[in-house]
Amino acid sequence: MKLAVTAPDRLVVRTAEVADPGDLVSRLPHPSALAWIRHGEGIVGWGEAARITLPGGEDRFTTATALLRELFGAADIDDPVALPGTGPVAFGGFAFDPTSPDSVLIVPRRVLGRRGGRAWLTTIGDDADPLSLVHRPQPPTGLTWGDGALTAHAWGQAVAAAVQRIRGGALGKVVLARDLTATADAPIDARVLLRRLADRFPGCYTFSCAGLVGATPELLIRRTGGDIESLVLAGTTARGDTPAADHDRATRLFASAKDREEHRYAADMVRDALAPLCNDLHVPAEPELLTLPNLHHLASPLRGRLTADRSVLDVVAALHPTPAVCGTPTTTAMDLIRELEGMDRGRYAGPVGWIDARGDGEWGIALRCAQLDGPRARLFAGCGIVADSDPAAELAEAATKFRAMQYALQG
């Protein structure tokens, strides 16, 4: 795939404050939805003013930053609201593997947003895109399920092979993913999945970009002016069926040497990546427990102040891939993933989010997600493998992680 940029010579961008629009997902007029929502706040977009398609390469973040700077720099922008996410915005998703040609940025013709009690509508161009429904969302029907690249048994064998490499000293950790497929009777409407995910997981970042739809708990980076925030998640267990069982599961996760080791790899890497870019970087001494409707995670929130004027994508480039989705050492883990997974992840486990003309933005790691292609959905789940990992336990964890998107499709 070659680099491709589809855009007018000059974007004419107008942002105006509007009355509270209510539920953002319900305002999306048709299935080709763009979204980034948490606790009812965020931005949604539709229409397409510009699209940047990036080939594989280690420089894809740098290339994207330069192209967006040129595109936004030449734009005629009227933005009296001047909040993060106002003015022109590009929604984007980057391939997990730099050799994969599956990275895209889309600048929508319309963006509706809400943040801190204020709401706005950004328009690009003169076309009168409606705020009313063009196509009413229809839930998927007639779903049939199938294995992805590997059966459960074959994936368990891949986990066992990874454990042997780790115990042999080749690497400390690798994250192995597997995929499932679902096929419906008709093209799947992203808005139905967004609605179910946003309602079920309000504390996660519910996203949609170029067919990749999900709800990720993991904030890779948020940039607001010179301030940045990141949330490292690694180490997971399912919720218990009763309050007592749930408390027991959370306690065992927090005390687990295996999960603590997995988390430490991820948190140390993010700290080491951010330290050269920041002063006043705050890293907690130990993880805290993050509880979601279906899972407990070990979590470490990091905060810092950038030492120079770097865009959010500059910071994304320094962070991706983290040990939470790849492993450590990074190069060895990436090679082992290519060898054992038997698939191209596409944008699963890659950065997903948005960036505005100021360089502000929010980017998560594309987890708990599915890639939609007409009536077909490809679901993903991954597990961190270390020396003490057990293939049966990892299969059970992957099955738990699939449930979020299975619910989004099935209701």
LINMO-V945614 format. One record per residue. N is the residue number from 1. RES is the residue in one letter. SS is DSSP state (H for helix, E for strand, - for the rest). OMEGA is omega in degrees with one decimal (999 if undefined). BURIAL is 1 if it has 24 or more other C-alpha atoms within 12 Angstrom, else 0. Layout:
BEGIN
n;res;ss;omega;burial
N;RES;SS;OMEGA;BURIAL
N;RES;SS;OMEGA;BURIAL
END
This chain:
BEGIN
n;res;ss;omega;burial
1;M;-;179.6;0
2;K;-;172.5;0
3;L;-;179.6;0
4;A;E;176.8;0
5;V;E;176.5;1
6;T;E;-176.3;0
7;A;E;172.6;1
8;P;-;179.4;0
9;D;-;-177.5;0
10;R;-;175.2;0
11;L;-;173.5;1
12;V;E;-168.0;1
13;V;E;178.2;1
14;R;E;175.4;1
15;T;E;178.5;1
16;A;E;175.3;1
17;E;E;-178.4;1
18;V;E;174.3;0
19;A;-;-179.6;0
20;D;-;-175.9;0
21;P;-;-174.8;1
22;G;-;-176.9;0
23;D;-;-175.6;1
24;L;-;-177.9;1
25;V;H;-177.2;1
26;S;H;-179.6;1
27;R;H;178.5;1
28;L;-;-170.7;1
29;P;-;-178.1;1
30;H;-;-169.0;1
31;P;-;-177.8;1
32;S;-;-170.5;1
33;A;-;168.6;1
34;L;E;-174.5;1
35;A;E;170.3;1
36;W;E;-169.4;1
37;I;E;171.9;1
38;R;E;-177.1;1
39;H;-;175.7;0
40;G;-;178.9;1
41;E;E;178.4;1
42;G;E;-177.5;1
43;I;E;170.9;1
44;V;E;-178.0;1
45;G;E;176.3;1
46;W;E;-171.6;1
47;G;-;-176.6;1
48;E;-;176.2;1
49;A;-;-179.0;1
50;A;E;176.4;1
51;R;E;175.5;1
52;I;E;177.4;1
53;T;E;-172.6;1
54;L;E;173.3;1
55;P;-;177.0;1
56;G;-;177.5;1
57;G;-;178.7;1
58;E;-;-176.5;0
59;D;-;-172.7;0
60;R;H;177.4;1
61;F;H;177.9;1
62;T;H;178.3;0
63;T;H;179.4;1
64;A;H;179.4;1
65;T;H;-179.2;1
66;A;H;-179.2;0
67;L;H;178.2;1
68;L;H;177.8;1
69;R;H;178.4;1
70;E;H;-178.2;0
71;L;H;-178.2;1
72;F;H;-179.7;1
73;G;H;-180.0;0
74;A;-;-174.1;0
75;A;-;171.1;1
76;D;E;-171.2;0
77;I;E;171.7;1
78;D;E;-172.7;0
79;D;E;179.2;1
80;P;-;-178.8;0
81;V;-;171.5;0
82;A;-;172.0;1
83;L;-;171.7;1
84;P;-;-178.2;1
85;G;-;173.2;1
86;T;-;-170.8;1
87;G;-;-179.5;1
88;P;-;-178.5;1
89;V;E;171.5;1
90;A;E;168.2;1
91;F;E;-177.3;1
92;G;E;172.3;1
93;G;E;-178.5;1
94;F;-;178.1;1
95;A;-;176.2;1
96;F;-;-175.4;1
97;D;-;-179.7;1
98;P;-;178.0;1
99;T;-;-177.6;1
100;S;-;-178.5;1
101;P;-;-171.3;1
102;D;-;-179.2;1
103;S;E;-174.8;1
104;V;E;172.8;1
105;L;E;-179.3;1
106;I;E;173.3;1
107;V;E;-177.0;1
108;P;-;176.8;1
109;R;-;179.2;1
110;R;E;173.5;1
111;V;E;175.0;1
112;L;E;-175.0;1
113;G;E;175.1;1
114;R;E;-178.0;1
115;R;E;173.2;1
116;G;-;177.7;0
117;G;-;177.8;0
118;R;E;-179.7;1
119;A;E;-177.3;1
120;W;E;173.7;1
121;L;E;175.3;1
122;T;E;177.5;1
123;T;E;175.1;1
124;I;E;-178.2;1
125;G;-;-172.6;1
126;D;-;-177.9;0
127;D;-;-177.4;0
128;A;-;175.4;0
129;D;-;-174.7;1
130;P;-;168.2;0
131;L;-;177.7;1
132;S;-;-177.7;0
133;L;-;171.1;0
134;V;-;177.3;0
135;H;-;179.7;0
136;R;-;-178.8;0
137;P;-;177.0;1
138;Q;-;-179.6;0
139;P;-;176.7;1
140;P;-;176.5;1
141;T;-;176.4;0
142;G;-;-176.0;0
143;L;-;169.9;0
144;T;E;-172.2;0
145;W;E;178.5;0
146;G;E;174.8;0
147;D;E;172.6;0
148;G;-;-176.0;1
149;A;-;-176.2;1
150;L;-;169.6;1
151;T;-;177.3;0
152;A;H;-179.9;1
153;H;H;-179.1;0
154;A;H;178.9;0
155;W;H;174.7;1
156;G;H;176.2;1
157;Q;H;177.3;0
158;A;H;176.6;1
159;V;H;179.6;1
160;A;H;178.1;1
161;A;H;179.0;1
162;A;H;178.4;1
163;V;H;178.1;1
164;Q;H;177.8;1
165;R;H;-178.5;1
166;I;H;179.0;1
167;R;H;176.4;0
168;G;-;175.2;0
169;G;-;-177.8;0
170;A;-;-178.6;1
171;L;-;-178.1;1
172;G;-;-176.6;1
173;K;E;170.6;1
174;V;E;176.8;1
175;V;E;178.9;1
176;L;E;179.7;1
177;A;E;170.4;1
178;R;E;-177.8;1
179;D;E;171.9;1
180;L;E;176.9;1
181;T;E;173.5;1
182;A;E;-179.9;1
183;T;E;-178.8;1
184;A;-;179.3;1
185;D;-;-174.9;0
186;A;-;177.8;0
187;P;-;-176.0;1
188;I;-;-178.3;1
189;D;-;-177.8;1
190;A;H;-176.3;1
191;R;H;178.2;1
192;V;H;179.3;1
193;L;H;178.2;1
194;L;H;-179.0;1
195;R;H;-178.0;1
196;R;H;-179.0;1
197;L;H;-179.4;1
198;A;H;178.8;1
199;D;H;-174.7;1
200;R;H;-175.3;1
201;F;-;-175.1;1
202;P;-;-180.0;1
203;G;-;176.4;1
204;C;-;176.0;1
205;Y;E;-179.6;1
206;T;E;-170.4;1
207;F;E;172.5;1
208;S;E;177.5;1
209;C;E;176.5;1
210;A;-;175.6;1
211;G;-;177.1;1
212;L;E;-173.8;1
213;V;E;179.0;1
214;G;E;176.9;1
215;A;E;-175.5;1
216;T;E;173.8;1
217;P;-;-167.3;1
218;E;-;174.6;1
219;L;E;177.8;1
220;L;E;178.8;1
221;I;E;168.8;1
222;R;E;174.5;1
223;R;E;174.2;1
224;T;E;-170.3;1
225;G;-;179.0;1
226;G;-;-177.9;1
227;D;E;177.8;1
228;I;E;176.5;1
229;E;E;176.1;1
230;S;E;177.2;1
231;L;E;-179.3;1
232;V;E;175.6;1
233;L;E;172.4;1
234;A;E;-171.4;1
235;G;E;-168.7;1
236;T;E;167.9;1
237;T;E;177.8;1
238;A;E;173.9;1
239;R;-;176.7;1
240;G;-;-177.8;0
241;D;-;178.6;0
242;T;-;177.3;0
243;P;H;-179.8;0
244;A;H;179.2;0
245;A;H;179.3;0
246;D;H;178.1;0
247;H;H;179.3;0
248;D;H;178.9;0
249;R;H;-179.7;1
250;A;H;179.8;1
251;T;H;179.6;0
252;R;H;176.2;1
253;L;H;-175.9;1
254;F;H;-178.7;1
255;A;H;-172.6;0
256;S;-;177.9;1
257;A;H;-179.8;0
258;K;H;-177.9;1
259;D;H;175.9;1
260;R;H;178.5;1
261;E;H;178.7;1
262;E;H;-179.3;1
263;H;H;-178.1;1
264;R;H;177.0;1
265;Y;H;-175.6;1
266;A;H;-176.9;1
267;A;H;179.6;1
268;D;H;-178.6;1
269;M;H;-179.9;1
270;V;H;175.8;1
271;R;H;-178.0;1
272;D;H;179.1;0
273;A;H;-176.9;1
274;L;H;-174.3;1
275;A;H;-179.8;1
276;P;-;-177.2;0
277;L;-;-167.7;1
278;C;E;157.0;1
279;N;E;179.7;0
280;D;E;178.5;0
281;L;E;-179.9;1
282;H;E;178.4;1
283;V;E;-179.0;1
284;P;-;-177.4;0
285;A;-;177.6;0
286;E;-;-177.0;0
287;P;-;171.1;1
288;E;E;-179.6;1
289;L;E;174.7;1
290;L;E;-177.6;1
291;T;E;176.8;1
292;L;-;-178.6;1
293;P;-;-176.2;1
294;N;-;-171.9;1
295;L;E;162.7;1
296;H;E;175.2;1
297;H;E;161.9;1
298;L;E;-172.0;1
299;A;E;174.2;1
300;S;E;175.4;1
301;P;E;178.4;1
302;L;E;178.0;1
303;R;E;179.5;1
304;G;E;178.7;1
305;R;E;-178.3;1
306;L;E;179.7;1
307;T;-;-179.4;0
308;A;-;-178.4;0
309;D;-;178.2;0
310;R;-;176.5;1
311;S;-;178.6;1
312;V;H;178.9;1
313;L;H;173.9;1
314;D;H;179.7;1
315;V;H;175.2;1
316;V;H;-178.8;1
317;A;H;180.0;1
318;A;H;-173.4;1
319;L;H;-172.3;1
320;H;-;-4.0;1
321;P;-;177.4;1
322;T;-;175.0;1
323;P;-;178.9;1
324;A;-;-179.9;1
325;V;-;-178.4;1
326;C;-;-178.6;1
327;G;E;-179.8;1
328;T;E;-6.8;1
329;P;-;-170.5;1
330;T;H;-175.7;1
331;T;H;179.2;0
332;T;H;-179.9;1
333;A;H;179.8;1
334;M;H;178.6;1
335;D;H;-179.5;1
336;L;H;175.2;1
337;I;H;178.8;1
338;R;H;-177.5;1
339;E;H;-168.1;0
340;L;H;-173.2;1
341;E;-;178.7;1
342;G;-;-178.9;0
343;M;-;168.6;1
344;D;-;-178.9;1
345;R;-;-171.5;1
346;G;-;-178.8;1
347;R;-;172.9;1
348;Y;-;179.7;1
349;A;-;172.2;1
350;G;-;178.2;1
351;P;E;176.5;1
352;V;E;-179.6;1
353;G;E;-176.5;1
354;W;E;176.8;1
355;I;E;177.7;1
356;D;E;-173.9;1
357;A;-;177.7;1
358;R;-;-174.9;1
359;G;-;173.4;1
360;D;-;176.8;1
361;G;E;176.5;1
362;E;E;179.8;1
363;W;E;175.5;1
364;G;E;171.8;1
365;I;E;-173.6;1
366;A;-;177.1;1
367;L;-;179.9;1
368;R;-;-170.2;1
369;C;E;175.5;1
370;A;E;173.9;1
371;Q;E;-179.6;1
372;L;E;176.4;1
373;D;E;-175.5;1
374;G;-;-179.4;0
375;P;-;-173.3;1
376;R;E;174.4;1
377;A;E;176.6;1
378;R;E;-176.2;1
379;L;E;-176.8;1
380;F;E;170.3;1
381;A;E;-178.4;1
382;G;E;-179.0;1
383;C;E;176.1;1
384;G;E;-177.7;1
385;I;E;175.1;1
386;V;-;-171.6;1
387;A;-;-177.3;1
388;D;-;-176.2;1
389;S;-;178.2;1
390;D;-;-176.1;1
391;P;H;-179.3;1
392;A;H;178.9;0
393;A;H;179.3;0
394;E;H;175.0;1
395;L;H;178.5;1
396;A;H;178.4;0
397;E;H;178.0;1
398;A;H;179.0;1
399;A;H;177.0;1
400;T;H;-177.8;1
401;K;H;176.1;1
402;F;H;-169.0;1
403;R;H;-178.7;1
404;A;H;-178.5;1
405;M;H;173.3;1
406;Q;H;175.8;1
407;Y;H;-179.2;1
408;A;H;-179.6;1
409;L;H;-172.6;1
410;Q;H;-175.1;1
411;G;-;999;0
END
